[in-house]
Amino acid sequence: MERKKPIKADILPSGHVVDSNTNIVFSFYGMGRSEEIWGKDCLEFKPERWINEKGGIVHVPSYKFISFNAGARTCLGKDMSFIQIKIVTSAILQNYRVRIVKDHSDEVTPSLSIILLMKHGLKVKITKRQV
């Protein structure tokens, strides 16, 4: 759970008025599964939701994905972390063939945890690509 408290009375982007005595608590887990933010299919595993018709990346406002915070207090390492994950992912996909194990369940179920894990994991077979 993340918590914020305004220094003085303020108005949130949603239009809600908060005074300086109010603690604002938000849950990354809850926001990531909110129909109000992500739509009716928010609980479905749909990686294609992040790809537009032309094959590009769908960009959403930073307040919808607050793991790195948003606005003036956005994490300074956010862009670096995205660069690193792109480098690691591309290196793995260039050098290895990744396949889901045949007996693995098609159901993707989250595990209730402080960090988000798949309940039964994702079983894959990784083999070195032949050059």
Buried (B, 14 or more C-beta within 10 A) or exposed (E): EEEEEBEEEEEEEEEEEBEEEBEEEEEBBEBBEEEEBBEEEBEEEEEEBEEEEEEEEEEEEBBEBBBBBBEEEEEEEEEEEEEEEEEEEEEEEEEBEEEEEEEBBEEEEBEEEEEEEBEEEEEEEEEEEEE
